[in-house]
């Protein structure tokens, strides 16, 4: 194959430096594959006839990373980018079905390419020689086919993680797995128990966020169900509801296909949001299917899966919370969305609406159309609230507890109640305001006419004086703290509390 690949200038410099010292070098693996697919490679890797010590000698004038030298890999730092250069190698037996027992250096590129997993990853390139493709990986790319190098069962027995890598490549590039390779994957699935949960999670994250994830999981569910047996009951489970034309598994995959591929949390939530439906299924007298309580059941099962994958707690909690609330009420109102923002935060609130939208898009369009319109209104209104910088967390308030103390509000639980009340029910005031003047004016309007004069005086002093001064003036009284709390509770009228609440919502621009 004579197709030309554009190697970055630093890559050309590396190849030339190796050649100057009498060694051969090639761009190899995923970078060649991506370049042939006209994708920008994430990184450029090279293989060479030089040993690790010889590689270091070739690049003695630049920083080198030797952490992978026992496997034949040296990292060369060039213009703030690390380029991995690996000696031609061959591998021995794999007793743990994950790592080779030993790594032996080889004397030819052919031997090095022969050890690789799939034909699309077993290609090399040099500007002078062009594509080197002994296993016809380029032809497999044109056929949109994924095929193992050599005997498939041997490749998967050597390294069981390759089973998930196959699913990932199919999901990312939209490939069909060759029948012999697919059969070998199912045959060697038991060896996945040798792979760490962290490595499995890494591959699964890349699968669920891939462009062709839904189609791939639909085509090859056996591997996925082996990892997640909780999902297997979804396949073929009919919902018997006019809103649903698909079984639960198909519906979940459709929801996944409508999710933002950049958001791993949202993709996992979309795939798992109905996992609890089989356990909650009920048909009424008319034969209509219902799944009462399935969000909570789905959240519990999703939490089990996340823990088994050793997913970090923050991401687990985010996924579980989305699933538990995924049937959020469709109510395009500011107050409702503010409550949602207070409960979940901006990021999670947007995710929750996105999950609800993906769920609706995976339903029968005739039934979901009206709900989708409401949802779009909610998303638009939510965006407006965020642009307005509306208060939905205590930290968003322009006033703090110390400010209330300075206004004459005594120290205690009333401070917290007023702040919380401001978030829950208060309006947004933008114009500057004289807090103390407003409070005193409000106090005059609601003067307790029938109360004893002494109480009247205490009440107004409480409003007008700093609390330290107030405490000094009335320090001869018994149980002053208790007395003050009682006075505040009894004598600050409800209308005044409301006014304070409105004041607290004011944001400084």
C-alpha positions in Angstrom: 0.0 0.0 0.0 1.5 3.3 -1.1 -0.8 5.7 0.8 1.3 8.5 2.4 0.9 9.5 6.1 1.9 12.8 7.5 4.1 12.3 10.5 4.7 15.3 12.9 8.0 17.1 12.6 9.2 15.7 15.9 8.4 12.2 14.7 10.5 12.7 11.6 13.3 14.0 13.8 13.1 10.8 15.9 13.2 8.6 12.8 16.1 10.5 11.4 18.1 10.4 14.7 17.7 6.6 14.9 18.8 6.3 11.2 21.8 8.5 11.8 23.0 6.1 14.5 22.5 3.1 12.3 19.1 1.8 13.5 15.8 1.5 11.7 12.6 2.9 13.1 9.0 3.1 12.2 5.7 4.7 13.3 3.6 1.8 14.5 0.3 0.8 15.9 -2.7 3.0 16.6 -1.2 6.2 15.1 -0.9 4.4 11.7 -4.4 3.1 12.0 -5.9 6.5 12.9 -3.9 8.2 10.1 -5.3 5.8 7.5 -8.8 6.5 8.8 -8.1 10.2 8.5 -8.3 10.8 12.2 -5.8 12.8 14.2 -3.8 10.3 16.3 -3.8 11.0 20.0 -0.1 10.1 20.2 2.7 8.8 18.0 4.5 5.6 19.0 7.6 4.2 17.3 9.4 0.8 17.2 13.1 0.3 16.4 15.9 -2.2 16.1 17.8 -0.3 18.9 17.8 -1.7 22.4 16.7 0.6 25.3 20.3 1.4 26.2 21.0 2.3 22.5 17.8 4.4 22.4 19.0 6.4 25.4 22.4 6.9 23.7 20.8 8.2 20.6 18.8 10.8 22.5 21.3 11.6 25.2 20.9 15.3 24.6 17.1 15.3 25.4 15.2 14.2 28.5 14.3 10.5 28.4 11.8 8.6 30.6 13.0 5.1 31.5 10.1 3.9 33.5 9.1 1.3 30.8 12.7 0.2 30.0 12.1 -3.3 31.4 9.5 -3.7 28.6 11.8 -2.2 26.0 10.2 1.3 26.0 11.9 4.6 26.4 10.0 7.9 26.4 11.6 10.8 24.6 10.5 14.3 25.5 10.4 16.7 22.6 8.6 20.0 22.7 6.6 19.1 25.8 5.4 15.9 24.2 6.5 12.3 25.2 7.1 10.0 22.3 7.4 6.3 23.2 10.1 4.3 21.3 10.0 0.5 21.8 12.5 -2.1 20.8 11.4 -4.8 18.4 10.2 -7.6 20.8 8.5 -10.9 21.0 6.6 -12.3 24.0 6.6 -15.6 25.7 3.8 -17.4 27.5 1.0 -15.6 29.5 0.3 -17.7 32.6 -1.9 -15.0 34.2 -3.8 -14.3 31.0 -2.8 -10.6 31.2 1.0 -10.1 31.2 3.8 -12.0 29.4 6.0 -14.0 31.6 9.0 -12.4 29.9 9.8 -9.9 27.2 12.4 -10.8 24.6 13.9 -8.4 22.1 13.5 -9.4 18.4 15.6 -8.7 15.4 12.9 -7.8 12.9 9.8 -5.7 12.4 7.8 -8.7 11.1 8.3 -10.5 14.5 7.3 -7.4 16.4 4.1 -6.9 14.4 3.2 -10.6 14.7 2.8 -10.2 18.5 0.1 -7.5 18.3 -3.6 -8.1 18.9 -5.5 -7.0 15.8 -4.5 -6.5 12.2 -5.5 -2.9 12.2 -3.0 -2.3 15.0 -0.2 -4.4 13.3 0.9 -1.8 10.7 4.0 0.3 10.5 5.1 3.3 8.5 8.2 5.0 7.3 8.3 7.9 4.8 10.8 6.0 2.7 9.2 2.6 2.7 5.6 3.5 3.1 3.0 1.3 4.8 4.3 -2.1 6.1 1.2 -4.3 6.5 2.0 -8.1 6.6 -1.4 -9.0 8.0 -3.6 -6.9 5.7 -4.8 -4.5 8.4 -5.4 -1.7 5.8 -7.8 -4.0 3.8 -9.6 -4.8 7.1 -10.1 -1.1 7.7 -11.6 -0.7 4.2 -13.9 -3.6 4.9 -14.8 -2.1 8.3 -13.7 -5.4 9.9 -11.9 -6.2 13.1 -9.7 -9.4 12.9 -7.1 -10.9 15.2 -3.5 -11.4 14.2 -3.0 -15.1 13.9 -5.2 -17.5 15.9 -7.9 -15.5 17.8 -8.1 -17.9 20.8 -4.4 -17.6 21.3 -4.5 -13.8 21.3 -7.4 -13.6 23.8 -5.9 -16.4 26.0 -2.7 -14.5 26.2 -4.3 -11.2 27.3 -8.0 -11.4 28.2 -8.3 -7.6 28.2 -8.1 -7.8 24.4 -11.7 -9.1 24.5 -12.9 -5.7 25.8 -10.4 -3.9 23.5 -12.1 -5.6 20.5 -15.5 -4.3 21.7 -14.0 -0.9 22.2 -12.5 -0.7 18.7 -15.8 -1.9 17.2 -17.7 0.8 19.1 -15.2 3.6 18.4 -14.7 2.9 14.7 -18.0 1.3 13.7 -16.4 -2.1 12.8 -17.9 -5.5 12.5 -16.0 -8.2 14.4 -14.9 -11.1 12.1 -17.0 -14.2 13.0 -14.0 -16.3 14.0 -12.7 -13.5 16.2 -16.2 -13.0 17.8 -16.5 -16.7 18.5 -13.1 -16.7 20.2 -14.1 -13.8 22.3 -17.1 -15.6 23.7 -15.1 -18.7 24.2 -12.4 -17.0 26.2 -14.7 -14.7 28.3 -14.0 -16.6 31.5 -10.4 -15.4 31.4 -11.7 -11.8 32.1 -11.6 -12.7 35.8 -7.8 -12.3 35.6 -8.2 -8.7 34.6 -8.3 -6.0 37.2 -11.5 -4.0 37.8 -9.6 -0.8 37.1 -8.6 -1.9 33.6 -12.1 -3.2 32.9 -13.5 0.1 33.9 -11.1 2.0 31.7 -12.2 0.0 28.7 -15.9 0.1 29.6 -15.8 3.9 29.9 -14.4 4.2 26.4 -17.0 1.7 25.1 -20.1 3.5 26.5 -18.9 6.9 25.3 -18.1 5.6 21.8 -19.9 6.8 18.7 -21.2 3.3 17.8 -21.6 2.0 21.4 -25.3 1.2 21.1 -24.9 -0.7 17.8 -21.9 -2.7 19.1 -23.5 -3.7 22.3 -26.6 -4.7 20.4 -24.5 -6.9 18.1 -22.3 -8.5 20.7 -24.2 -8.6 24.0 -22.7 -11.8 25.4 -19.4 -10.2 26.5 -21.3 -7.3 28.1 -23.7 -9.6 29.9 -20.8 -11.6 31.2 -19.4 -8.5 32.9 -22.8 -7.2 34.0 -25.2 -10.1 34.5 -27.7 -7.6 36.0 -28.4 -6.4 32.4 -29.1 -9.7 30.8 -32.8 -9.9 32.0 -33.3 -6.6 30.0 -32.9 -8.4 26.7 -36.2 -9.5 25.3 -38.2 -8.1 28.3 -41.2 -6.5 26.7 -42.8 -3.5 28.3 -46.4 -3.9 27.2 -47.0 -0.1 27.2 -48.1 2.1 24.3 -45.1 4.5 25.0 -42.6 1.7 24.3 -42.0 -0.1 21.0 -38.8 -1.8 22.2 -37.8 -4.2 25.0 -36.0 -2.8 27.9 -32.5 -3.6 26.5 -33.2 -2.0 23.2 -34.8 1.0 24.9 -31.7 1.4 27.1 -29.4 1.3 24.1 -31.5 3.9 22.3 -31.2 6.2 25.3 -27.5 5.7 25.3 -27.3 6.6 21.6 -29.1 9.9 22.3 -26.7 10.8 25.2 -23.7 13.2 25.1 -20.7 11.1 24.3 -18.4 13.6 26.1 -20.1 12.9 29.4 -19.2 9.5 30.9 -21.6 9.9 33.9 -24.5 10.6 31.6 -23.7 7.7 29.3 -23.6 5.2 32.2 -26.8 6.6 33.7 -28.5 6.3 30.3 -27.5 2.7 29.9 -28.5 1.7 33.4 -31.5 3.9 34.1 -34.0 1.1 33.6 -32.0 -1.9 34.8 -34.4 -2.4 37.7 -37.6 -2.7 35.5 -37.8 -6.5 35.3 -37.9 -6.7 39.1 -40.7 -4.1 39.3 -42.9 -5.3 36.4 -46.7 -5.4 36.8 -49.5 -5.7 34.3 -52.9 -4.2 35.1 -56.3 -5.6 34.2 -56.1 -4.0 30.7 -52.7 -5.7 30.1 -50.8 -2.5 30.3 -47.3 -2.9 31.8 -46.2 -0.8 34.8 -42.9 -0.5 36.6 -43.7 1.1 39.9 -40.6 2.0 41.9 -38.1 1.0 39.2 -36.0 4.2 39.5 -35.0 3.3 43.1 -34.4 -0.4 42.1 -32.4 0.7 39.1 -30.3 3.0 41.3 -29.5 0.2 43.7 -28.4 -2.1 41.0 -26.3 0.6 39.3 -24.6 1.3 42.6 -23.6 -2.4 42.8 -22.2 -2.3 39.3 -20.2 0.9 40.0 -18.7 -0.6 43.2 -17.8 -3.8 41.4 -15.9 -1.7 38.8 -14.2 0.2 41.7 -15.6 3.5 40.3 -14.7 6.5 42.4 -17.3 7.6 44.9 -18.0 11.0 43.3 -18.8 9.5 39.9 -20.8 6.6 41.5 -22.9 9.0 43.5 -23.6 11.2 40.4 -24.7 8.2 38.4 -26.9 6.7 41.1 -28.5 10.1 41.8 -29.4 10.6 38.2 -31.0 7.2 37.9 -33.0 7.5 41.1 -34.5 10.8 39.8 -34.6 10.1 36.0 -38.4 10.4 35.9 -38.2 14.0 37.0 -41.4 15.9 36.7 -41.8 17.9 33.5 -42.6 21.3 35.0 -41.1 24.4 33.2 -41.3 26.8 36.1 -38.5 28.9 37.6 -39.3 28.0 41.2 -39.2 24.3 40.3 -35.9 24.5 38.5 -34.4 26.6 41.3 -35.3 23.8 43.7 -33.7 21.3 41.3 -30.5 23.5 41.2 -30.4 23.7 44.9 -30.7 19.9 45.3 -28.4 18.8 42.5 -26.2 21.7 41.5 -25.9 23.1 37.9 -24.0 20.2 36.4 -26.2 17.5 37.7 -29.4 19.4 37.0 -28.4 19.7 33.3 -27.5 16.0 33.3 -30.8 15.1 34.8 -32.7 16.9 32.1 -30.5 15.4 29.4 -31.1 11.9 30.8 -34.9 12.6 30.8 -34.6 13.8 27.2 -32.7 10.7 26.1 -35.3 8.5 27.8 -38.1 10.3 26.0 -36.4 10.1 22.7 -36.1 6.4 23.0 -39.9 6.1 23.4 -42.7 6.1 20.7 -42.5 9.6 19.1 -46.3 10.2 19.1 -46.4 9.8 22.9 -43.2 11.6 23.7 -43.6 14.7 21.5 -45.5 16.8 24.0 -43.2 15.8 26.9 -40.1 16.7 24.8 -41.5 20.1 24.2 -41.9 20.7 27.9 -38.4 19.4 28.5 -36.9 21.7 26.0 -38.7 24.6 27.7 -37.1 23.4 31.0 -33.7 23.3 29.5 -34.0 26.7 28.1 -35.3 28.1 31.4 -32.5 26.4 33.3 -30.0 28.0 31.0 -31.5 31.4 31.6 -31.4 31.0 35.3 -27.7 30.1 35.1 -27.0 33.1 32.9 -28.8 35.3 35.4 -26.6 33.9 38.1 -29.7 33.1 40.2 -29.1 32.1 43.8 -29.6 28.4 44.3 -26.9 27.7 46.9 -26.1 29.5 50.2 -22.7 30.5 48.8 -24.4 32.3 46.0 -26.0 34.8 48.3 -24.6 38.3 48.5 -25.0 38.3 52.2 -23.6 36.1 55.0 -24.5 35.3 58.6 -22.2 38.0 59.8 -24.1 40.5 57.7 -27.3 39.5 59.5 -25.6 39.9 62.8 -24.6 43.4 61.9 -28.2 44.1 60.9 -29.3 43.4 64.5 -30.5 39.8 64.0 -29.3 37.9 67.1 -27.0 35.0 66.9 -28.7 31.6 66.7 -30.8 29.3 64.5 -32.8 32.3 63.1 -29.7 33.2 61.0 -29.7 29.9 59.2 -33.4 29.8 58.8 -33.5 33.3 57.2 -30.7 32.4 54.8 -32.3 29.1 53.8 -35.7 30.8 53.4 -34.1 33.3 51.1 -33.0 30.5 48.8 -36.3 28.6 48.9 -38.9 31.4 48.5 -37.2 34.7 48.1 -37.2 36.9 45.0 -34.1 38.3 43.3 -33.4 41.9 44.1 -30.8 43.6 41.9 -30.9 47.3 43.0 -28.7 48.5 45.9 -30.5 48.6 49.2 -30.0 50.1 52.7 -30.7 47.1 54.9 -30.8 48.8 58.2 -33.0 51.6 57.1 -35.5 49.2 55.6 -35.6 47.0 58.7 -36.3 50.0 60.9 -38.9 51.4 58.6 -40.6 48.0 58.6 -40.4 47.8 62.4 -42.3 51.1 62.7 -45.0 49.8 60.4 -45.5 46.8 62.5 -45.2 48.4 66.0 -46.8 46.1 68.6 -49.3 48.6 69.9 -50.9 46.4 72.6 -47.6 45.0 74.0 -46.1 46.3 77.2 -43.9 49.3 76.9 -40.9 47.5 78.2 -41.2 44.8 75.6 -41.7 47.5 72.9 -38.5 49.2 74.0 -36.6 45.9 74.0 -38.0 45.1 70.6 -36.9 48.3 68.9 -33.5 48.3 70.7 -33.0 44.9 69.3 -33.5 46.2 65.8 -31.6 49.4 66.1 -28.6 48.5 68.2 -25.6 46.2 67.4 -26.1 43.1 69.4 -23.1 43.7 71.6 -24.5 47.0 72.6 -27.9 45.5 73.1 -26.5 42.8 75.3 -24.5 45.3 77.4 -27.7 47.4 78.0 -29.8 44.5 79.1 -27.2 42.4 80.9 -29.0 42.8 84.3 -31.8 40.6 83.1 -32.0 36.9 83.9 -31.5 34.4 81.1 -30.8 37.2 78.6 -30.0 34.8 75.7 -33.2 32.9 76.2 -35.2 36.1 76.5 -33.8 37.6 73.3 -34.6 34.4 71.4 -38.1 34.4 72.6 -38.6 38.1 71.7 -37.3 37.6 68.2 -39.6 34.6 67.7 -42.6 36.4 69.1 -42.2 40.0 68.0 -40.6 40.0 64.6 -43.7 39.9 62.4 -44.1 37.5 59.5 -44.2 40.3 56.9 -40.9 41.6 58.2 -39.3 38.2 58.0 -40.5 38.0 54.4 -38.9 41.4 53.7 -35.6 40.2 55.2 -35.8 37.1 53.1 -36.2 39.2 49.9 -33.3 41.4 50.9 -31.0 38.4 51.3 -31.6 37.3 47.7 -30.0 40.4 46.3 -26.9 39.6 44.3 -24.0 42.1 43.7 -23.0 42.3 40.1 
